[in-house]
Amino acid sequence: MIVQGKDELGLSASMSDVWRILTDEERQMIRVHAKILHFKKNEMIYYEGDEPTDMMCLLKGKVKITKSGVGGRSQIIRMIKPIQYFAYRAYFAREPFVTNATAFEVSKICVIPMTVVESLVRSNAKLAMYLIRQLSVDLGVADARTVNLTQKHIRGRLAESLLFLKDSYGLEEDGATLSLYLSRDDLASLSNMTTSNAIRTLSNFVSEHIIGLDGRKIKIIDEERLRKISRMG
């Protein structure tokens, strides 16, 4: 992890959603206390059981949120994309982190002390409503994923994960290849299945001309059919 000076924050552009609802004085408070951290690929950002101290905003890169399950198996709970805030729920809940955060690729993160965030929340109702809305959205997504990952069949789960990656991170210039390259282990974790099942289902999707594979690269050939498989479960 590398710490970068405040003069390179570029906060007003990078954190525009929050920036607009702060007063000039509050923006200055953020400038004074915020700092930039750089993480290498696969570097841990925080661990399950750590005490939360900062709200984080991913400025560049990708971050995965995981939780250790039975037998030490790691489950991907969600993926963080620019510009998205995370790591603040545990502080407001007055509990340690219940998940791990890892840089999925080289990532740049702005961190703001939670003591500062709490002070701003107490004085700025618009900021409080913004964070409540974000937590509510995250809870709704988590509820939906819980049902989908436990009730959908393997094909439906994998189809949903591929569409999630497409909708969250977009496609390459060809308009078909996912811009995020996941290992088969990570894709299986995101889909709540074994790696062997993920590999087998991907191969079935290839043979059915739904997707194409080139190493880690996944090309969506028939998005309509993929969405139908996801809906049907």
ABEGO torsion letter per residue (X at the ends): XBBBBAAAAGAAAAAAAAAAABBAAAAAAAAAABBBBBBBBGBBABBBGBBBABBBBBABEBBBBBBBBBGGBBBBABBBBOBBBBGAAAAAAGBBBABBBBBABBBBBBBBBAAAAAAAAAABAAAAAAAAAAAAAAAAAAAAAAAAAAABBAAAAAAAAAAAAAAAAEBBAAGABBABBBBAAAAAAAAGBBAAAAAAAAAAAAAAGABBBBEABBBBABAAAAAAAAAAX
